[in-house]
Amino acid sequence: MLRACAIIFVPWILAACSPTFNWREVRVEGVSLMAMLPCKPDKGVRTVPLAGQEVSMRVVGCEAGGATFAILHAQLPDPSQSDRALAQWKAASLAGMKNSEALARPFTPAGALGLPASVWVSASGLDQGGSALQTQAAYFAHGRQVFQAIILAAQIKPDAAETFFSGLRFE
């Protein structure tokens, strides 16, 4: 069920269409994360299994320029499970894309925990309909919260990805 986490929310996110990038700073509701989004975001919530527990996964995101931009987060009852949860989340997301290879590097936005599983990942694969899909995603934690910031598109624009990921920070 977790493997499609980022894609589960796409129908809600697609309702917030914007034909151009109109970047705005957004506070992610309920947490101290600030982010840059290229359009007015929609919100959603769903219960998912993560690190052996059922958690409420919240999402804020939108679609602009042919790409979906989203930030998903969940609060873990046990913060010692953050690294495990991030690693499982990344693996499940890549498996959901039928991806065999991914480029990964450490990623720790300002104020985030420096965990081994805090990474930025770039991958190509297929969406649920079999069409080509690119993704760039960052996995990180702050306190008891775990996060995925993700872009999904047929082709990701490098300048949009740079603005999105460099805009992530905790207050």
C-alpha positions as CSV (number, residue, x, y, z in Angstrom):
1,M,0.0,0.0,0.0
2,L,2.8,2.4,0.8
3,R,4.5,1.8,-2.5
4,A,2.0,4.0,-4.3
5,C,2.1,6.7,-1.6
6,A,3.2,9.5,-3.8
7,I,0.9,8.4,-6.6
8,I,-2.1,7.9,-4.4
9,F,-2.6,11.6,-3.9
10,V,-2.2,12.5,-7.6
11,P,-6.0,12.7,-8.3
12,W,-6.4,15.3,-5.5
13,I,-3.3,17.2,-6.6
14,L,-4.3,17.3,-10.2
15,A,-7.4,19.4,-9.3
16,A,-5.0,22.3,-8.5
17,C,-3.8,22.8,-12.1
18,S,-1.8,25.9,-13.0
19,P,-0.5,26.5,-16.5
20,T,2.7,28.3,-15.3
21,F,5.1,28.3,-12.4
22,N,3.9,30.8,-9.9
23,W,6.3,30.1,-7.0
24,R,5.1,30.8,-3.4
25,E,6.5,30.0,0.0
26,V,4.1,27.7,1.9
27,R,4.2,26.5,5.5
28,V,3.3,22.8,5.6
29,E,0.3,22.6,7.9
30,G,1.0,21.1,11.3
31,V,4.8,21.1,11.0
32,S,7.5,23.7,10.9
33,L,8.5,23.0,7.3
34,M,8.6,25.8,4.8
35,A,8.6,25.0,1.1
36,M,8.4,26.6,-2.3
37,L,5.5,25.4,-4.5
38,P,4.8,26.6,-8.1
39,C,1.1,26.8,-7.6
40,K,-1.7,27.0,-5.0
41,P,-1.6,23.7,-3.1
42,D,-4.3,21.2,-2.3
43,K,-4.3,19.1,0.8
44,G,-5.2,15.5,1.7
45,V,-4.7,12.8,4.3
46,R,-4.7,9.0,4.2
47,T,-3.8,6.2,6.6
48,V,-0.9,4.1,5.4
49,P,1.5,1.4,6.9
50,L,4.9,2.8,7.6
51,A,7.7,1.2,9.6
52,G,5.4,-1.5,10.9
53,Q,2.7,1.0,12.0
54,E,-0.4,2.6,10.6
55,V,0.1,6.4,10.4
56,S,-1.8,9.3,9.0
57,M,0.0,10.5,5.9
58,R,-0.7,14.1,5.0
59,V,0.0,15.7,1.6
60,V,0.2,19.2,0.3
61,G,0.8,19.6,-3.4
62,C,-0.2,20.9,-6.8
63,E,0.4,20.5,-10.6
64,A,2.2,23.1,-12.7
65,G,4.1,23.0,-16.0
66,G,3.2,19.3,-16.6
67,A,4.6,18.2,-13.2
68,T,3.2,17.2,-9.8
69,F,4.9,18.8,-6.8
70,A,4.1,17.3,-3.4
71,I,5.2,17.2,0.2
72,L,4.0,14.2,2.2
73,H,4.6,13.7,5.9
74,A,3.6,11.5,8.8
75,Q,4.3,11.5,12.5
76,L,5.8,8.3,13.9
77,P,5.0,7.2,17.4
78,D,8.6,6.2,17.9
79,P,11.2,8.6,16.5
80,S,13.9,5.9,16.6
81,Q,12.1,4.4,13.6
82,S,12.6,7.5,11.4
83,D,15.6,6.1,9.5
84,R,13.9,2.7,8.9
85,A,10.7,4.5,7.8
86,L,12.6,6.7,5.3
87,A,14.4,3.8,3.8
88,Q,11.2,1.7,3.4
89,W,9.4,4.7,1.9
90,K,12.1,5.3,-0.7
91,A,12.2,1.6,-1.6
92,A,8.4,1.4,-1.9
93,S,8.1,4.5,-4.0
94,L,10.8,3.3,-6.5
95,A,9.2,-0.2,-6.6
96,G,5.8,1.5,-7.4
97,M,7.4,3.1,-10.5
98,K,8.8,-0.3,-11.7
99,N,12.3,1.3,-11.3
100,S,15.5,-0.7,-11.4
101,E,18.0,2.1,-11.0
102,A,18.1,5.4,-9.2
103,L,20.7,8.0,-8.5
104,A,20.9,9.0,-4.8
105,R,22.8,11.4,-2.7
106,P,22.6,12.7,0.9
107,F,20.0,15.4,1.4
108,T,19.4,17.2,4.7
109,P,17.5,20.5,4.5
110,A,18.2,23.1,7.1
111,G,16.9,21.9,10.5
112,A,16.4,18.2,9.5
113,L,17.9,15.2,11.2
114,G,21.2,13.9,9.7
115,L,20.0,10.3,9.2
116,P,21.7,7.9,6.8
117,A,18.4,7.4,4.9
118,S,18.0,11.2,4.4
119,V,18.5,11.3,0.7
120,W,17.6,12.9,-2.6
121,V,16.8,10.4,-5.4
122,S,16.4,10.8,-9.1
123,A,14.8,7.9,-11.0
124,S,12.9,7.0,-14.2
125,G,10.2,4.4,-14.5
126,L,6.6,3.9,-15.4
127,D,3.4,5.3,-14.0
128,Q,0.5,3.0,-13.2
129,G,-0.8,3.3,-16.8
130,G,2.6,2.3,-18.2
131,S,3.7,5.7,-19.4
132,A,7.2,7.0,-18.9
133,L,7.7,8.8,-15.6
134,Q,10.5,10.7,-14.0
135,T,10.7,11.5,-10.4
136,Q,13.0,13.4,-8.0
137,A,12.3,12.9,-4.4
138,A,13.8,13.8,-1.1
139,Y,13.4,11.8,2.1
140,F,14.2,13.5,5.5
141,A,13.0,13.7,9.1
142,H,12.5,16.3,11.8
143,G,11.7,15.2,15.3
144,R,9.0,12.5,15.0
145,Q,8.0,13.6,11.5
146,V,9.2,11.9,8.3
147,F,8.9,13.6,4.9
148,Q,8.9,13.0,1.2
149,A,9.2,16.0,-1.1
150,I,8.6,14.8,-4.6
151,I,8.2,15.9,-8.3
152,L,6.6,13.5,-10.8
153,A,6.5,14.3,-14.5
154,A,7.1,12.9,-18.0
155,Q,10.2,15.2,-18.0
156,I,11.3,17.3,-15.0
157,K,12.6,20.8,-15.6
158,P,15.9,21.2,-13.8
159,D,15.3,24.8,-12.8
160,A,11.9,23.9,-11.2
161,A,13.5,21.0,-9.3
162,E,16.2,23.3,-8.0
163,T,13.7,25.9,-6.8
164,F,11.5,23.2,-5.2
165,F,14.2,21.3,-3.3
166,S,16.3,24.3,-2.3
167,G,13.2,25.9,-0.8
168,L,12.8,23.2,1.9
169,R,13.7,24.3,5.4
170,F,12.6,24.1,9.0
171,E,11.9,27.1,11.1
